[in-house]
Amino acid sequence: MPQSQPSEKELLRTVLQPLLEDFQYWFSRSRSLLETEDIPFLSKEQQSNLLSRVKQAQQEVSTAAMLFQATGGEVGVEMATLMPWHQLLSECWQVGMRWRSLASARIGMENPRR
């Protein structure tokens, strides 16, 4: 017997809801890093600008999630809205990976193996 295709509402709930949760999680982690650490390869201006963009994106994602919940999953998010969030997260991940790499290199220099 062929499986029935999920409705648009089911598809949105299955795909969009976890995606919005992921955006919220990763923007929160990025914000925490940018607020608590000095990122040596970014100027103060660059770090402040990136933090501002993360805060703005967090607000946008929260708004989208609230609308999604308020409409019972009837409202989606345009790809034109999702892509800038994805690009910003990609930028944040690159900063985070580079920062962790530098941090682990500093730890290695402080604790050389004998």
C-alpha positions, -999 to 999 in steps of 0.1 A, spaced: 0 0 0 15 34 -10 24 58 18 5 90 18 24 122 14 26 145 44 5 176 44 22 210 41 14 216 78 30 183 88 60 190 66 64 225 81 62 210 116 87 183 108 113 205 90 108 241 100 102 238 137 136 219 143 153 242 119 142 273 139 153 256 171 187 249 156 190 285 145 181 296 180 206 272 196 236 281 174 229 319 175 228 316 213 262 298 213 277 324 189 263 353 210 278 338 241 312 334 225 312 370 211 300 385 244 325 367 267 357 362 247 382 385 230 385 372 195 421 381 186 418 379 148 388 402 148 390 439 155 367 452 182 346 468 155 343 435 136 334 416 167 308 442 177 294 441 142 291 403 142 275 404 176 250 429 165 241 408 134 237 377 156 214 396 180 193 409 151 191 374 136 181 360 171 152 384 172 141 375 137 143 338 144 123 343 176 97 362 158 94 335 131 91 308 158 64 328 176 44 332 144 48 296 136 35 286 170 8 312 171 -6 300 137 -4 263 147 23 256 121 4 272 93 30 298 84 63 291 68 95 311 63 107 323 29 140 309 17 151 345 12 148 349 50 165 316 59 195 320 37 210 351 54 206 333 88 224 303 74 252 325 60 256 343 93 258 310 111 284 298 87 304 329 94 300 324 132 310 287 129 342 298 110 350 323 137 343 297 164 365 270 148 394 295 143 390 307 179 390 272 193 420 263 171 440 292 185 428 284 221 440 248 218 473 259 203 478 283 233 470 254 257 495 232 238 522 259 241 515 262 279 517 225 285 544 211 262 548 173 262 581 161 275 
